[in-house]
């Protein structure tokens, strides 16, 4: 495994956790989207651009067809509760139940769709933040480019709504910045937002970690080292930060320090195969 693959592994740890948390499922949203596209293609010959537009209601409908009968029955009851709700508080409660159902089935992406609906009704920073976070998880899990863009847009807009309600909340600003950088490749705009965060809070671990990752990509290893040492001091159990610190130190010629950082990372990840790969990396770096 190459270093780039190791970085990818660490980046995907949160995604893997999400998949284990939300369980296995019989149909991915991508497969539902493909089924929708196949049916649509039979009806009419659309352009590629048109085919990339997402009608999430249709996607959900395709996922529903793959549910077991007991699940489908529960979903029907929950859907009826939403439609029959007469008061706003009743509809909110019904939507929460519906979102929770999809989350339990392993479809965080569909739960995120309903979290946006809930946020629109309640219009609180807390609910918009939840919508932003769940759509951010979804865009990192998605493989279809149209779905990725769908979740990215929903995530950024949700964090922007939360930020408009609580302008001083740095986590919401980081949420917007992350979406811009990782979702839309609008790196400079996202970096400027993150620098605003570190100007306000120089020890902010989330902002410093993202900025350090970008510094490594651009070859600014000294800047990356400085930011990563802040992160590892503030959050000594952050495996990703220790790996990136090892990368920055190694590229600066500080091999012994880099090896120590990789050893710390190895202890935190606690994976036999990953430890073996890091051992090989350390041995090559130190010419053992």
N, C-alpha and C positions, 0 to 999 in steps of 0.2 A: 504493500500500500504506500503510495506517494504522499508527500506532505499535503498536497492539495486535497487529496482524498480524506486525510485525517481532519483537515479543517472542515470539510463538508460533513464529516461524521459528527463533529462537535456542534456545528450549526444545526444539525438535524436532531440533536438530543431532545430538545423541547417538542419537536414534532413527533418523535417516537413516543415520548411520554404521553402526548395527547392521544395518539392512536391506541396505546395500551389502556388509557383512562376511559376512552369512549367505546372501546371494545371492537370486536370483529363485526363485519356486516356483509350481507350477501350481495350488495350492489353499491358501487361507488357512484358519487355524483357525476363523475366523468362518464361512466357507463350510461347513466340516465340521460345525460346530455347527448351522447352518441345515439341512443335509442330515439330520442326526440328528433335529432337531425336526420336519422334514417327514414323515419315516418314522414318527415317534412319533405325529404327529397323525393319520396314516392308521389307526393301530391303535386309538387311543382319543382321546376329546375331553377333554383335561386343562385344568385351570385355568391362568391365566397365571402364577401364582406357582409352581406345580409345574413348568411348562415352563421356568422359569428356573434350576432346579437343574442343576448340571453333573455329568455322569458323564464324566470325562475319558477313561476307557478307551474309551467309545463314540466320543468325538471322535477319538481316535487311530485307531480302527478305520476311521472314515470317511476320514481322511487317507490311510491305507494303500491304499485302493482306487484312488487317483489316482496312485500311484507307477508308474514304468516297471518293466518286468519285472525288469531287472537290479537295480534298487533294492529291489524287493519280495523278490527272492531273497536279497539281502544282509541285509535286515531279518529275514527268516525265520530265517536262520542265527544272527543275533545274538540274536533272541528265544529260540531253542532253547538257546543257550549260557547264558542267564540261568536258564531253567527247569531245565536239567540240572546246574547248578552244585551241588556237594555241600558245599563248604567256603565259609565266609564270604568269604575272600579271593578265591575264584574268582567268586563272585557279584558282588562289588564290581568286579572287573576287567571282567566281562561287562556290568554296568550302565554302566560308564564308556564302553565301546565303543558301547553302544546310545545313550547320550546324545550321544556324539561324532558318530554317524551322523546323528541328527536335526539337530544343529547344522550339519553340513556341507550338509544338504539345505535349510537356510534356516529351519528351524523351531526357533528358540530357545525358543519356548513349550513344545514337547514335550520338548526337552532339559532345560528347567527342571524339568519334572515328574519326570524320572528323577534329576536332581540332588538332589531332595528325598528320593527313595528311598535314594540313596547316603548322604546325610547321616544318615538314620535308622539305617542299618546301622553307619556308622563313628562317628557321634556326636562329631565334632570341630568346634571353632569354625570352622576353615578351610572345611570342607565345608558347614556351615550358612550361612556367609557367602556362599559361591558360590551356594547355593540361593536365598538372599535376593536377591542381586544379579540373577540371571537372571530370577527372577519379577518383580522390579521393572522390568526392561527390558520384560518381556512385558506388564505392565499398562499401560505407556505406549504400547505398540504396538497393543494391542487396541482394537477399536471396539465390540464387543458388550458391553453393560453387565454381563451375567452373567459373562462371561469376565474382564472387568476386576476384578470383585469376587473372583473365584476367585484370580487372580494376586496381588491386593492381600493377601488373607488369607494366602496361602502365603508371600509375601515377608515380611510382618510377623512371622509365627510363626517363620520361619527365622532372621531377625535376632534375635528374642527368644531363641531357642535358643542362638545364637552368643554373645549377651550373657550368658546364664546361665553359660556355660562360661568366658568371659573378661569379667568385669564391668567392667574398667577400659578396655576397648577402645572408643574414642570413635567409630570408624567404624561399629561395630555399632549404637551408640545413634543415630547419625545415620540409619542405615538404617531403624530402627524409626520415628523421628520423621518421616522423609520419607513413609513409607507412611501414617502417620496423617494427615499434612497433605494430601498430594496424592491419596491413595487413598480415605481415609474421611472427609475434611473435618473431622477432629477437630483443629482448628487449635491450640487453646489447649494441649492435652496435648502435641502435637508441639513447640510453641514452648517449653514448659517444659523439655522434654528437650534442645532445642538450646541453651537458655540454660545448662543444666547443663554442656554441652560447652564453651561459650565461657568459663564460669567456670573450668573446668579448663585450657583452652587458648584464651586470648584471640585468638590468631592463626589459629585453625582456619578454613581457607578455605571448606570445604564448609558448615559451620554458619553462618558469617557471610554467605555468599551467599544461602542460603535465608532467613535472617532479614531480610536487606536486601530481597529480593524481596517479602516479606510487609509490610515497612515501607512500600514504595512503594505497595502496594495500599491500605494504610490511611492514606496521605497523610503519613506521618512521614518526610519527605524528608531531614531533617538526620541522623536515625539511619541511614537507608539510606546516605547519603553516607559517614558515618563507617565503617560496616562494609565498604562497597565499596572504599574506599581501602585498607583492610587487605588485602582480597582481591587487588586489582590490584598491590599492592606485593609480596605473597607469591607471587602467580601472575601475572606480567606477560603471559602468553599466554592468559589467560582472556577470550575474546571476549564471552561472556555478561555477565561482570562489568563490562566497559567499557561495554556498551550500557546496562545498568541504571544505571551511574554517570552516564552522559549524561542518562538520564531523571530521576534524582534532582536533578542539578544544574540541568537546564532548569526543572524545577518549582520550584526555589528561586530562580529568576531569575538564576542564574550562567551566562549564555548562552555566553560565550567558553570557559569551562571545559567546559561541556557539549559544545560543538563539538569541542574537543580530544579528549574522551573518545570521541565518535562516530568521529572520525578514526582513533583507535587501534583501535577495534572494526573499522572498515572494513578496515584493514590485516591484521588477524588472520583475518577471515572470508575475505578474498580471493575475493570473488564479484562479478562485473561488475554483475549485476542488483541485488544487495543494496547495492553501493556507490552505484549510481545513486539508489536509494531514500533512502539515508542522506544523499546530497548534497542531495536535494530537501528533506529534513527540516531539514538544517543551514541551507539558504538561507532557508527560511520562518522558522526560529527567529531568525536574525540579520537578517531583513528585507533580504536582499541583492537 
